Amino acid sequence: MPIDNLGRWWPTADALGFNNPDVQPPEIPQDMHHAAVLELEAWHVQRDFNNLRRRPRAMPEEEAMNPNRSWLKKYPKLDVSKLTPVEGYNRGVALGKFKVEYDSHEQIQQKLHNTVILVRGHPFSVAGTIAMEDGKFALLLSNQDASLRWLPFDEIDDLRSMAPGYVNHNGVAYWVYRIPERQNQQGMSNRNTFLKPAGDGRASGMHNATMLACLQCRKNIPFEPNLINLMDNNVIYSIRLNNNVALYKVKNKGTSCGVEYIGRPLGLIVENKLKVLDDADLGPTWIHKDCNEVGLELF
Amino acid sequence: MELLPVTVGATFGLRDPKKKFGIEIELEGENLPDILPEDTAWYAKQDGSLRRGMEYVTKPTNTPRDDVNALSVMLTERKAIIKNTYRCSTHIHRNFVSKTWKDVIATVIAWNVAEPMFLRLMPPGRDGSIFCMSAYDTGDLPLMFTRFCEEMQAKFNHYGFQTVCRQKYASLNLTRLNDLGTMEFRIFPPSVDGPEVRRWCMWIDNLVNLTEAVPAEHFGGMITQWEKEPMVFARNIFGEVPIGEAEVAALVDLGCRTGYELVRIFNNSLKKKKKDKSVKQGLRFEGIIMGEEPANGFRAVDWFNQEEDMR
């Protein structure tokens, strides 16, 4: 056992079992006087050992599972025809669908594994990729309830990421957007998709599970004075009204509420109407259209 | 604040090659030559993002059709087999060394208005690709443009040029302005067809020329006019437009939304007043700057650090 003079365990090649795959994790000497310290150290040593040690070679039956074909039997198939198409995130124009025919399992794994994709507008997290026997591929998809289903890649007709838009999560409206980051994932992940709370300038990435939860909450909510009361009572801090408009609480300014439009401040609510901060915003027809859709009148 | 008529070349110390375009063509396939004769307009480069592929780059040129045709002949002579995969594309650089920053801003705005139409006219596989992401698929452009305009006023001396640019995987890449003096348009599919590449270059040239005579104060009116007359805007860039009027109007409307945001940001950046640096920054208390000893020997009390006084 490679333990030094001070009784410390070091992750050397021998200790990690590079020469002997059956090596066991080190035992930590017991000392009643320093039990708490040793317990903590033992935890670190076990962690290092498990992270760094060489794994034993896979058995033949495990090798057969490498392309993950067993998932086809283990989990049910996702029936796409039962998914109602969601129109929550359109761009106002019918754009063409985007699909890439990946040429290898490695490629499809690199581009889609551990990302969020939309199937008929419904968000799914890609929990795994499957190389099928006929040379085609399938994806193991997880929804918000963490139930797993597999879907042939051919049945996915659009890999385009969602349009930027507002979502609700835990009483806060977030502006979710993607950036043209230099990385190789086609699906949305915390490295290329960010969320910014309405009324705040800071943005951050999000975990796939959070993203799934967020993307479910995209109902249009018409503006009502009651929403201001909810904010005054700190029940909610901001709320999505539609894809492009969100309402948020203005800090240190009494009972006034602010309105954000595609990620930037648009105006303040004055007597249940929207007073714009920049008079130029009264010009474009699309801003009027988006605000009128949720019952906000600009002046 | 005024937008000074400074050229890109003067800002970054670049010499104008007096040629309009530079073309990069990424190809994958078999027998692609990795060395080309020196007397041609092309040179070959390895590209890590390609699988068994090569990237062919021109020197600055005014004759994209002839150059691409020459490349096509060279590839045919080497019996190259080209496979069009989703990793391959054509990037067209437009020279901006002698253009002013007003022209850069105007082209960025015009590009974002025309971008949905450009992508609509491309074959499937380009609109939505992660290698040339559009403004309507992403949401960071207004934020980056705000920083760009602020930094432009400071002649890119505060944080540097690269920090205020978006990543290069956007449909319009500005990060080469400071070393090549070009704007890179990345949406085009791989092609070794000379007339086709020349047509794309003409579209880009039309886009740049469209905004050349428009002064910075009239950018807002420019957007309004394009929104009202989408077909005129489309014909000015593409000549004959192979899609219907209703679709063109919808696509220009989508582009105008982004374009309007950019114009608004640009106008707001011009309205900002320059900070008066002659006044020393500090907390003022009845005419005395905190922490600084006036001439008469009186020291202002620092209310936040009174431990010494208490002793």
Boltz contact constraints between the chains, C-beta under 6 A:
constraints:
  - contact:
      token1: [A, 91]
      token2: [B, 136]
      max_distance: 6.0
  - contact:
      token1: [A, 92]
      token2: [B, 254]
      max_distance: 6.0
  - contact:
      token1: [A, 93]
      token2: [B, 250]
      max_distance: 6.0
  - contact:
      token1: [A, 93]
      token2: [B, 254]
      max_distance: 6.0
  - contact:
      token1: [A, 96]
      token2: [B, 127]
      max_distance: 6.0
  - contact:
      token1: [A, 98]
      token2: [B, 128]
      max_distance: 6.0
  - contact:
      token1: [A, 100]
      token2: [B, 86]
      max_distance: 6.0
  - contact:
      token1: [A, 160]
      token2: [B, 128]
      max_distance: 6.0
  - contact:
      token1: [A, 164]
      token2: [B, 139]
      max_distance: 6.0
  - contact:
      token1: [A, 177]
      token2: [B, 139]
      max_distance: 6.0
  - contact:
      token1: [A, 178]
      token2: [B, 138]
      max_distance: 6.0
  - contact:
      token1: [A, 179]
      token2: [B, 138]
      max_distance: 6.0
  - contact:
      token1: [A, 179]
      token2: [B, 140]
      max_distance: 6.0
  - contact:
      token1: [A, 180]
      token2: [B, 133]
      max_distance: 6.0
  - contact:
      token1: [A, 180]
      token2: [B, 138]
      max_distance: 6.0
  - contact:
      token1: [A, 180]
      token2: [B, 166]
      max_distance: 6.0
  - contact:
      token1: [A, 180]
      token2: [B, 167]
      max_distance: 6.0
  - contact:
      token1: [A, 180]
      token2: [B, 169]
      max_distance: 6.0
  - contact:
      token1: [A, 180]
      token2: [B, 170]
      max_distance: 6.0
  - contact:
      token1: [A, 181]
      token2: [B, 167]
      max_distance: 6.0
  - contact:
      token1: [A, 182]
      token2: [B, 167]
      max_distance: 6.0
  - contact:
      token1: [A, 182]
      token2: [B, 169]
      max_distance: 6.0
  - contact:
      token1: [A, 186]
      token2: [B, 130]
      max_distance: 6.0
  - contact:
      token1: [A, 280]
      token2: [B, 264]
      max_distance: 6.0
  - contact:
      token1: [A, 284]
      token2: [B, 260]
      max_distance: 6.0
  - contact:
      token1: [A, 286]
      token2: [B, 257]
      max_distance: 6.0
